Amino acid sequence: MAEITAANVAKLREMTNAGMMDCKRALTEAQGDMQKAVEILRKKGAATAATKAAREAREGVIVSSVLPGARAGILVEVNCETDFVARNEMFRAFAADVAARLAADPNVGLEALRQDAVGRIRENLKITRHVRLEVGGNGMIAAYIHTGSKIGVLVEVGAGNEATVASEDFKQLVRDITLQIAAASPLAVSRDQLAAEVVAKEREIAAEQVKNKPPQAIAKIVEGKLEKYFQTCCLLDQGYVKQNSEITVKEHVANVAKKLGDTVTIRRFVRYQIGEVVSP
């Protein structure tokens, strides 16, 4: 029988992601044969997560959890390998549990929960990314998960007065804003939130597109193209979808704020879509 060394145990653990004692026992049972030990661990389910991890997890769901009082909430992307599992109730229950735990404690450890779910569901599962928002001052956090759970939104909307937050008109406005973000996919709340390099790049692209135009016309055309870009990617500049874009989101918010007799501010939002490429 081959000697069961600490290095061999560590190597098996690296290969399988199983626990140290599980690896030592498997190697002992396999009489030091590494491949046989892997098979033993797989048969026991201890190596399931590691052997599945080579596969790409690109299906999945976006889930959310907003704490009572709407002062804090979380948005999470949880991935799996197949659409079949993405629609599975066991997987969806796992994803919802992840969101609830992270909403309550953003530092909670989830690896044991994930490993258990991998063993039961028999696919690689990844808690790919999450974001937690908390209200600053008067306001509320709201979430929206689009049908199919492939798109999710988390938003913070503020008000000047505490009483405003409890009104139905304010709550309806916040719900409508989440729908707008899901449907129109803005990049920022307003143009001043866009990174300077992003705007510079758009200006450069626009200038390149019209470089053969008369010099005196180029500046005006470029500014026009930039304005169109802002209307596409800045939430407040977008046409309000519930009114067929006849007014902007900024105008709609102002109308509701006037009705409420208060100031209303869309402070920030996050929009997740399954499988999208995320910049580092």
C-alpha positions in Angstrom: 0.0 0.0 0.0 1.3 3.5 -0.9 2.1 5.8 2.0 -0.7 8.2 2.9 1.2 11.4 3.1 0.0 14.9 4.0 0.9 16.0 0.5 -1.3 13.3 -1.1 -4.2 14.3 1.1 -3.7 17.9 0.2 -3.6 17.0 -3.5 -6.8 15.0 -3.3 -8.4 17.8 -1.5 -7.4 20.2 -4.2 -8.7 17.8 -6.9 -12.1 17.2 -5.2 -12.7 20.1 -2.8 -13.7 17.5 -0.2 -12.9 17.8 3.5 -9.4 16.9 4.8 -10.6 13.9 6.8 -12.8 12.7 4.0 -9.8 12.7 1.7 -7.6 10.9 4.3 -10.2 8.2 4.8 -10.7 7.8 1.0 -7.0 7.4 0.4 -6.8 4.9 3.2 -9.7 2.9 1.7 -8.1 3.1 -1.8 -4.7 2.1 -0.4 -3.2 5.2 -1.7 -4.6 5.0 -5.2 -5.4 8.6 -6.1 -7.9 7.9 -8.9 -9.7 5.3 -6.8 -9.9 7.7 -3.9 -11.5 10.3 -6.2 -14.1 7.6 -7.2 -14.7 6.8 -3.6 -15.3 10.5 -2.8 -17.6 10.9 -5.8 -19.6 7.9 -4.8 -20.1 9.3 -1.4 -21.0 12.7 -2.8 -18.2 14.5 -1.1 -16.5 15.4 -4.4 -19.6 16.3 -6.3 -19.0 20.1 -6.2 -15.4 19.8 -7.4 -16.1 17.4 -10.2 -18.9 19.5 -11.4 -17.0 22.8 -11.1 -15.2 22.4 -14.5 -18.5 22.9 -16.2 -19.7 26.4 -16.9 -22.7 27.5 -14.9 -24.5 29.9 -17.2 -28.2 29.3 -16.4 -29.8 30.3 -13.2 -32.0 32.9 -11.5 -31.9 36.4 -10.2 -33.4 36.6 -6.7 -34.0 39.4 -4.2 -34.9 39.9 -0.6 -36.0 43.2 1.0 -36.1 43.3 4.8 -39.2 44.4 6.7 -39.5 48.1 6.7 -37.9 48.3 3.2 -34.7 49.9 4.7 -32.4 47.3 3.2 -32.4 44.7 0.5 -30.3 42.4 -1.6 -30.1 41.3 -5.2 -28.3 38.0 -6.1 -27.4 36.0 -9.2 -27.3 32.3 -8.6 -26.1 30.1 -11.5 -26.5 26.5 -12.5 -25.7 24.5 -15.6 -29.1 23.8 -17.2 -32.3 25.6 -17.7 -34.1 22.4 -16.4 -32.5 23.0 -13.0 -33.0 26.7 -13.2 -36.8 25.9 -13.2 -36.5 23.3 -10.4 -38.2 24.2 -7.2 -35.3 22.8 -5.1 -32.8 25.1 -6.9 -35.2 28.1 -6.6 -35.6 27.4 -2.9 -31.8 27.4 -2.5 -31.5 30.7 -4.3 -34.2 32.3 -2.2 -32.5 31.0 1.0 -29.2 32.6 -0.2 -30.9 35.9 -0.8 -32.7 35.9 2.6 -29.4 35.0 4.5 -27.4 37.7 2.7 -30.1 40.3 3.3 -30.0 39.6 7.0 -26.2 39.3 7.2 -24.0 40.3 4.2 -21.0 38.5 5.8 -22.8 35.2 6.3 -20.9 32.1 5.2 -22.7 30.2 2.4 -20.2 27.6 1.2 -21.7 24.8 3.3 -25.1 25.6 2.1 -23.9 25.7 -1.5 -22.1 22.4 -1.2 -25.2 20.7 0.3 -27.3 22.0 -2.6 -24.8 20.8 -5.1 -24.9 17.4 -3.6 -28.7 17.3 -3.7 -29.3 18.9 -7.1 -26.3 17.3 -8.8 -25.2 20.3 -10.8 -22.5 22.9 -10.3 -24.1 25.9 -8.5 -22.5 29.4 -8.2 -23.5 32.3 -6.1 -22.0 34.6 -8.7 -22.6 38.1 -7.4 -24.7 40.0 -5.1 -25.3 43.6 -4.0 -26.9 45.0 -0.9 -28.4 48.5 -0.6 -29.4 50.3 2.6 -31.5 53.5 2.8 -29.7 56.7 3.8 -32.2 59.1 5.4 -35.8 59.0 4.3 -36.6 56.6 1.6 -37.1 52.9 0.7 -35.5 50.0 -1.0 -37.5 48.0 -3.5 -36.8 45.1 -5.7 -38.4 43.6 -8.9 -37.8 40.2 -10.4 -39.0 39.9 -14.0 -41.0 36.9 -15.1 -38.7 34.0 -15.5 -36.3 35.4 -12.9 -33.7 36.2 -15.6 -33.7 40.0 -14.8 -33.8 41.6 -11.4 -33.7 45.2 -10.1 -32.9 46.8 -6.8 -33.4 50.5 -6.3 -33.2 53.2 -3.6 -35.6 56.1 -3.8 -35.4 58.9 -1.3 -37.9 61.5 -0.1 -37.6 64.7 1.8 -40.2 63.8 4.5 -40.6 60.6 6.4 -44.4 60.6 6.0 -44.0 60.6 2.2 -42.4 57.1 2.3 -45.6 55.6 3.7 -47.9 57.0 1.1 -49.3 54.7 -1.6 -48.4 57.2 -4.4 -44.7 57.1 -3.3 -44.7 53.3 -3.1 -46.4 53.0 -6.6 -43.8 55.4 -8.0 -41.0 53.2 -6.7 -42.6 50.1 -8.1 -42.9 51.8 -11.5 -39.3 52.8 -11.4 -38.2 49.2 -10.9 -40.2 48.2 -13.9 -38.7 51.0 -16.0 -35.2 49.9 -15.1 -36.0 46.3 -15.9 -37.5 47.2 -19.3 -35.2 50.0 -20.4 -31.8 48.8 -19.0 -30.3 52.2 -18.1 -26.6 52.5 -17.1 -26.9 55.3 -14.6 -29.5 57.4 -12.8 -28.4 60.6 -14.5 -25.8 61.8 -17.0 -23.6 63.2 -14.2 -23.2 59.7 -12.8 -21.6 58.4 -16.0 -17.9 58.0 -15.8 -16.0 60.8 -17.7 -14.2 58.2 -19.8 -17.5 56.7 -20.9 -18.8 60.0 -22.1 -15.4 60.8 -23.7 -15.5 57.5 -25.6 -19.0 58.1 -26.8 -18.0 61.6 -28.0 -15.0 60.1 -29.8 -17.2 57.5 -31.5 -19.8 60.1 -32.5 -17.0 62.3 -34.0 -15.6 59.5 -35.9 -19.0 58.7 -37.4 -19.3 62.2 -38.8 -15.7 63.1 -39.6 -16.5 63.6 -43.3 -19.2 66.2 -42.5 -18.4 70.0 -42.8 -16.3 71.1 -39.8 -18.9 73.7 -38.8 -21.5 71.0 -38.5 -19.5 68.3 -36.7 -19.8 69.8 -33.2 -23.6 70.2 -33.4 -24.0 66.7 -34.8 -21.8 65.2 -32.1 -23.7 66.9 -29.3 -27.0 65.7 -30.8 -25.6 62.1 -30.8 -24.5 62.4 -27.2 -27.9 63.7 -26.2 -29.5 60.6 -27.8 -27.0 58.4 -26.0 -28.0 60.1 -22.6 -31.7 59.5 -23.5 -31.0 55.8 -23.9 -28.7 55.0 -21.0 -29.6 57.6 -18.3 -32.7 56.7 -16.3 -34.0 60.2 -15.7 -33.6 61.1 -19.4 -35.4 58.0 -20.7 -38.9 58.1 -22.0 -41.2 56.8 -19.3 -42.4 53.4 -20.6 -45.7 53.3 -18.8 -46.8 56.4 -20.7 -45.3 55.3 -24.0 -42.4 57.6 -23.6 -44.5 60.7 -24.0 -42.7 62.2 -21.0 -39.3 61.4 -19.4 -38.8 59.6 -16.2 -37.5 62.8 -14.7 -40.8 64.5 -15.6 -42.9 61.7 -14.2 -40.9 61.8 -10.9 -41.4 65.5 -10.7 -45.2 65.2 -11.3 -45.5 62.6 -8.5 -43.3 64.7 -6.2 -45.5 67.7 -6.8 -48.6 65.7 -6.0 -46.9 64.5 -2.7 -45.7 68.0 -1.9 -42.2 66.7 -1.4 -38.9 66.1 -3.1 -38.3 62.6 -4.5 -34.9 61.4 -5.6 -33.9 58.2 -7.4 -30.6 57.7 -5.6 -29.2 54.5 -7.1 -30.1 51.2 -8.6 -28.6 47.9 -9.7 -29.9 45.8 -12.6 -28.8 42.1 -13.0 -29.4 39.9 -16.0 -28.4 36.2 -16.1 -25.2 35.5 -17.8 -24.3 39.1 -18.7 -20.6 39.9 -19.0 -19.5 41.9 -16.0 -16.6 44.3 -16.2 -13.9 43.6 -13.6 
